[in-house]
Every structure is written in structure tokens, then in C-alpha cells.
């Protein structure tokens, strides 16, 4: 596993990935926005769940003024298929 972690393309095979896909905030270059909104895409590694990732994000941000919501219809990854099957 440590070898996979050394390279970007293979690192995504061993951990949940995060990508900021949409960001909306201010419209002036010299004015701080009063509100900002971001959409973040998480590709969950089997074993992680929507709830575990949401909890991790909340604890990492550690700011109750920032709200976190999941998109309706999101699902947890399916269970890993066993290799001992015919």
C-alpha cells in the first residue's frame, strides 16, 4: 500500500479522494464576500461512508458557522466483492 501512496494516480486507489468542483463567492476583487459556497466531490473508498467522511470534514473545519450538507441521492460505496467466489 505504501508504494501506491507515492504516486497521485495510484494513491486514489487506496484512499478516499477529494475534489473542489464548484466554488461561488464574491464578485469584486477588493471586497470580501459576505457568503461563500462550495461543492466538493468525494470519491469514497470502500470502507468509508458518507457519514464518516462528513464527520471527518466537520472535525477538520471545526467551525460551527460553516454548514455542511450532502446531496440527496448520494449513496455509500457497495461492499467489496469477495475474491473467493466462483
Secondary structure, 3 states (H helix, E strand, C coil): CCCHHHCHHHHCCCCCEEEEEEEECCCCCCCCCCCCEEEEEEECCCCCCHHHHHHHHHHHHCCCCCCCCCCCCCCCCCCCCCCCCC
